[in-house]
Amino acid sequence: MQSAELERVGSAVRAADTRGKHRVTAELKRLEQEARFLEYVLSLTKHTLLSILNFIFFLTQEELEQLEKMEAASAACKE
């Protein structure tokens, strides 16, 4: 009888150990998925920031070109 009880206890311990490994594996997969998502968001954020900076640079260049085309203030005042 004792060996049957030990076998039952041993199989319960192995089952618990398998469930524990499954939980750890599932948590690891969840963390990996979250890391991939955050990397994706970061890449979008970088892309968005670069787009905004390019837009600002374009506006600045356009404004500088307009200023260069304008006549000097002293010439405008003379008229």
C-alpha positions in Angstrom: 0.0 0.0 0.0 2.8 2.5 0.8 4.3 2.2 -2.7 0.9 2.9 -4.3 0.5 6.0 -2.1 4.1 7.1 -3.0 3.3 6.6 -6.7 0.1 8.7 -6.4 2.0 11.5 -4.6 4.9 11.3 -7.1 2.5 11.7 -10.0 0.7 14.6 -8.4 4.1 16.3 -7.9 5.0 15.8 -11.5 1.6 17.1 -12.7 2.1 20.2 -10.5 5.6 20.7 -11.9 4.3 20.5 -15.4 1.6 23.1 -14.7 4.2 25.3 -13.1 6.4 25.0 -16.2 3.4 25.8 -18.4 2.6 28.9 -16.4 6.2 30.1 -16.6 6.3 29.4 -20.4 3.0 31.2 -20.9 4.2 34.2 -18.9 7.4 34.3 -20.9 5.5 34.2 -24.2 3.3 37.0 -22.9 6.3 39.2 -22.0 7.9 38.5 -25.4 4.7 39.6 -27.1 4.5 42.7 -25.1 8.1 43.5 -25.9 7.5 43.1 -29.6 4.4 45.4 -29.3 6.5 48.1 -27.5 9.2 47.8 -30.1 6.5 48.4 -32.8 5.1 51.4 -31.0 8.6 52.8 -30.5 9.3 52.4 -34.2 6.0 54.2 -35.0 6.9 56.9 -32.6 10.3 57.4 -34.2 8.7 57.5 -37.6 6.1 60.0 -36.5 8.7 62.2 -34.9 10.8 62.1 -38.0 7.8 63.0 -40.1 7.0 66.0 -37.8 10.6 67.2 -37.9 10.7 66.9 -41.7 7.5 68.9 -41.9 8.9 71.6 -39.6 12.1 71.7 -41.5 10.2 72.0 -44.8 8.1 74.9 -43.3 11.2 76.6 -42.1 12.9 76.3 -45.5 9.8 77.7 -47.2 9.7 80.6 -44.8 13.4 81.3 -45.3 12.9 81.3 -49.0 10.0 83.7 -48.7 12.1 86.0 -46.5 14.9 86.0 -49.1 12.4 87.0 -51.8 11.1 90.0 -49.8 12.7 93.3 -50.3 14.5 95.0 -47.4 12.5 96.9 -44.9 14.3 100.1 -45.6 13.4 99.9 -49.3 9.7 99.3 -48.4 9.8 102.3 -46.0 11.1 104.6 -48.7 8.1 104.0 -50.9 
